Amino acid sequence: MRRKSVRAPSQIVACAWCGTTFTLAMTGRIPKWCSRSCRQRAWEQRRAAESGRSAVDVVVRIVEVETPVLVPQRVAVPTIPMGDAWPAALAELVDQLDRGLVYDRHLPHLIRAINEVLVAMERRPSRRRSPRRSHR
């Protein structure tokens, strides 16, 4: 019983006659030769070997498969500050600005974001100031 071979993308096969490597197609039979001329030469050699004029035997096929290796890596994922962690995060931003660790090209975006934070804080009900009543 013949075992069906498993194909993978970029699977490489060596020609049984000349040894040249070539990539397999995803469908069809697995070829032994890279071209019709190699197939013809192999047939001639095999025929000569059968008649006793030559002692060369043809290699059926050599298949190479590239296997990707996954390497796990640890990646630091920044967490979004919540509640009491915001003052420390903002203090870190102030420190990075003072030390010049924030590029000038990022400053316009940073200014817009800080202004949006200030506007959002003014919209909070607890931050609204009630109008003063005049005592007349």
N, C-alpha and C positions, 0 to 999 in steps of 0.2 A: 504494500500500500504506500503510495507516494504521499509525503507530507507537504502540505501547502506552505510555501514560504511567506513570511510576513514582510511587507514592504513598508518603508518609511520614506518621507520626503528627504531628498538629498542622499539617498542610498547610493553607494559607489560600488561598481563591479569592475573587475579586471578582466581583460580579454584573455581567453584561454590560449590564444596563439601568440600574440605579440606582447601581452602584458599591459597594454595601454588601459588606463582607467577611464570609465565613462559613467555618467549618471543614469540610473534606471528610470524608465517611464513608470507612471503610477499604475498602468494597466497592461495587460498582455503577459506573455511568457517572459521569463527572465532570460535574456540573451547570454550566450556563451562567448560570442565574438563581437568585436567592435564594428566590423564591416563585412561586406560580402566577400571581399578578397581574403580576409583572415579565415572566414568560414571555408572558403574553397581550399586554401593551403592546409588547413587542419584536416579536411576530408582527404586530400591527397596524401598527407602524412599518415593518417589512420589507415588508409587503404594499403599504403606501402608497408606499414607495420604488420598488418594482417597477412600479407603475402611473405613476410619474413625478410624483406629487403631493408627494414629500418627497425630500430628498437626504441623509438621515441613514443612516449605515451602522452596524450593530451590531458591537461588538468581541466577538470570539469568547470570550476569557477571559484573565485575568491570574492567574498562580499564584505565590504567595510561599511559600517554604520556609525555615523557621528552621534554620540549621545551627549545631550546637554547636561551639565552638572550645575545644580542649584546650590548656591552658597548662601546660607541664612546670614542676614546682617541686622544688627540692632540700629534702629533709627529713632532719634529723639523726636517725639511728637510734642510740640508746644501745647500747653493746656491754656484754656481761656480762664482768666481770673474770675472768681465769683465772690460777691459780697465783700468781706474784709480784706481780700487779697488785692483789690484794686489799688489802694494807696501804695503798696509795695511795688506793684507793677509800674505805676506812674513814677515812683521814685527811681526805679531802674531806668526808665526812659529819660528822666532828667539827667541821671548819671551818664548815660551813653551820649546824650547831647553835649554835656560839658566836656567829655573826653574826646569828642570828635568822632565817635564811632558810627554816627548816622550821616550818610552821604547828603550833600547839598541837594542833589536831584530828588531826594525823598522828602525834603522839607515842605514843598507846596502841598503834597498829599497829606502829610502829617498835620499841617496847619488847618487844612479843611476838616480833617477828622476831629481835631481838638475843638474847632468851632462848632461842629455838629454835636459834640458831647456837651458843650456849654449851653447850646440852645435846648437840647433835650433836658438838661437839668433845670432850666428856667421853666419848662413846660410842666414840671412835676407839681402836683397840687400842694405839697408841703413846702415848696420853694416860692410859691406865689405870695406876693405881698398884698395884703388887703389895703384898699385905699383908706387914707387917714380921714377921719371925720373932723371937720372943723368945729370948734366949740364957740359958737356965737351967741 
